[in-house]
Amino acid sequence: MINKKDITGIILAGGKSSRMGSDKGFIKLKHKSFVEYSIKALKSLVNDILIVSDNADYDFFGYKRIEDKIKGAGPVAGIYSGLNASETENNLILSCDIPLIKTSILKKLIDNTDDDSEIIQIESNGKTMPLIALYKKQCAPRFLEALHNDERRLRRVINTMKTKNVVLTAEEQDTTMNVNTKEELKTIESVYNG
């Protein structure tokens, strides 16, 4: 088991969501913003939390905010910026639009670390989830190289590294629902039970 002091939590609270019409991290579910759910899920597992965003409003939460080193390049740039700023080998990376995420799901990533895998990601409903994953700091140069090569597709970058998937049970799959549209927000509101 990795010691908590060797793990950094990195929340990707990136750009403007064109489909939601606002910054997703500040969308509310039952009076709490999405980013607060991410913080809550990570807090007990990590030594430190970094929020990757160019939006200074995130400073309100009291964690170190990292701006994207390369602007407008999506999650590939966000992951690179977070890994580059991290001081630990192990990094739990979480997108801010997954409000139902639970600490127990993130703990599974930690429990499945090994000496070979560079990225350990959740698999839910048959899909891999690179934005609910544990990344080794050694991945940072590969992300930078991808950015220099103008590669913005996250899955394409991840496929160049040693990955391992942690498959969720049917009961756990709701925890990984992400919200990109107002309709998806309504769906999440209907399944949320605190």
Buried (B, 14 or more C-beta within 10 A) or exposed (E): EBEBEBBBBBBBBBBEBEEBEEBBBBBEBEEEBBBBBBBBBBEEBBBBBBBBBBBEEBEEBEBEBBEBBBEEBBBBBBBBBBBBBBEBBBBBBBBBBBBBBBEEBBBBBBEBBEEEBBBBBBBBEEEBBBBBBBBBBEBBEBBBEBBEEEBBEBEEBBEBBEBBBBEBEEEBBBBBBBBEEEEBBEEBEEEBEE
